Amino acid sequence: MNALTPLAPNLWVATRPLVLFTGDVGTRMTVVRLRDGGLWLHSPVELDAPTRAALDALGPVRAVVAPSLVHHFFVGDYGQAYPEAKLFAAPGLAKKRGDLQFDAVLSDDAPPEWAGEIDQHLFRGAPLINEVVFYHPSTRTLVLTDLAFNVVRPAVSRRARLFFALVGARGFTPHRVVKLITRDRVAARRSIDRILQWDFNRVTVTHGEVLERGGRAAFERAFRWLG
């Protein structure tokens, strides 16, 4: 397994195992190199030696993003390894992870560290995850966390296969749990319409496979259940 897989100029992903009570559901970090050469890390994976070496070869880590109330497991390790980097949290995560010192809370407005290079939007209507969605215009890439999975091949572990089947995670789609915790469908629909204003083609997800093309159409279809 490559430590980092290039997808486009200044865009990489790191795909890793992630063993939970549901089995190995896999996870993915998205890496963007900013204009100043610094690295922006979305939903960090475990920071092992190969991953650190690959990142250090690309540039200094500037921003470490915990994009939801669920994806935050390895953020502290990156903060310790890269003390010059800033840690960014989804709304509510600082309270949940009182052991971590975050530098800023994410919102609809990109902070100065990546303003003008990466756009973002706090998905409304699902406060149990409070996922912040990102868009990298120069590569036309939408960066998702758990709003949608793209499970197109069998999972490694039996428990994970059962989990994906139970929640209806097949192909590019939001699974049943995401639909269940979306409490305000009107607000969620507005967020979907806001995201669809972005001209994206590729979609990176934390679970499943990267959707390399046709992402905007797939995203629009996947959320038609919101009306």
Helices and strands as residue ranges (DSSP letters): E 5-8, E 11-16, E 19-20, E 23-24, E 27-33, E 39-42, H 49-58, E 61-66, H 75-81, E 86-89, H 93-96, E 104-105, E 119-122, E 132-136, G 137-139, E 141-143, E 149-151, H 158-166, E 171-173, H 176-181, H 185-195, E 202-204, H 215-222, G 224-226
